[in-house]
């Protein structure tokens, strides 16, 4: 058995033991008056958790360390905070800060990002906390150099 994320029609997310299934997505079920169903069944390793926020290792990491932080209540994005509003965003950011601090202390660096619009594949607010590697070559191998610079 694995720890898996599961969600209910109320938009909450919890970690339970289960078997792997679907990847992390957030869908609005039009048959339930716009309530949200989390379609999640992929095993996760929980990094941090509060009553309202969950941080876990990305199920398909792009970096040596790739952690995702999500509010348990459905929140469409950083600019559309949904019913949780700024109070929930503040709690999410506390968890993002705590996890980022741990990654920075352990590895010496980290990046924190969220995506919007076409860049946001999962339409549920989520934050990526990443350590990209040790050397300039490892770091730029993932996404190239900024401003046309090469290592």
N, C-alpha and C positions, 0 to 999 in steps of 0.2 A: 504494500500500500504506500501511497505517496501523499504528501501534503498538496492539496489542490485548492485553487480559488473557485468558489462558487458564488453565484449571486441570485437574488430573488427579484420578484417583480417590483419591490420597493426600492431597488437600486443599491441595496446593501451588499457588501462582499464579506465573505468569511473564509477562513482556511479550514478545510476538513480533510480527513483521510479519504483517499479514493484512488481510482485508476486514471491514467492520463486519457485525455480525449481531445477536445477542441482547444485551439490556442486562445490567447487573450483577445477578446473583442468585446465591444459594447454595442448592443443593438437596441433600438427603440422598437418595441412590439406594438404595432398600430392596433392590434386587437385588444389591448389592455389600456386604452385611453392614454397612450403615450408613456406608460410606465416602462422602465428600463429592465432589460434582462441581460445579465452578464453571461456570455457564453464562454465559460472557462472550464477547462478540465486538465490543463497542462500542469504537471508537477512543478512546484515552486519551492525555493528555499527562502524562508522568511528572514529578513534582516532586522526589521523593526515593525512594531505594531502598536497602535493606540485604539481606542474605541472607534475612532473616526478615520484612521489612516493606516495604510498597509504599505510597507516597503519590502520588495522581494528581488532576488536575482533574476535578471531578464531571462526569459525562456529560450531566446535565440540571440545571445549577446553579440554585439558588434565590436566589443573591446575586451581586453583582459579582465576588467572589472566593469560590470554594466548592471546597475541597480535601477529599478523602476519604483516610483512612489506614486500611489493613487489614493484619492479620497474614497472611502467606502460608500458614501452617498453619491449618486450620479451627479456629476458636474461636467457639463459639456466641454469647457475649455477655460483657459486663463481669462479670456475676455467675456465669456458667458459663464458666470459662476453658478447658475441655476439657483435652486432653493437654499443651498448651503451658504451662499453669499460670502462676504469677506471674512466672517468668523471661521468658516470651514477652511477657507484659503489660508488664514493665519495658522491654523493647526497643521495643514499640509506643509506649509513653509517651515514650521518648527521641526517637523520630521525630516524634511529635505536638508535643513541646516545640520541637524544631528548626524545624519548619514554622511553628508558631504564632509563634515569634520572628521569622522572616523576614516573615510577613504583618504583624505588629505594627510592625516596623521600616519596612516599605515604606508602610503605610497609616495607621499611628498607632493602630490598634485591631484586635481580632479576637475572635471567640467560638469556644469549643471545646465540642462536645457529642457525646454518644453516646445511643442510645435503647435502651429495654428493653421487653419485653412487646409489647403491641399497637402501640406506637410504632415498634418495630424491624421495618421491612418486610423487609429482607434479614437472614436468620437467621445472619449471620456478623458477628462484632464489627467495627464500623467507627466511626471518629471523623470528625466534620465540623469543619473549620477554616474559618471564614468571616469575610469582611469584608463588612458589610451595607450600607455606603454612607457618604456624607459628611454629610448633613444629618439632623436629627431626622425630617423628613418622609420622606426616603428609608428611614431605618431602620425607622420605625413602619409605613410602607406595606407592608412585607413581612408583618408579623405583628401589627400593632397595638401599642398601648402597654401596659405592665405596670401593674397596680394601678389601672386605670381612668384613668390620666393620659393626657392628650393633649399633643402637641407644642405 
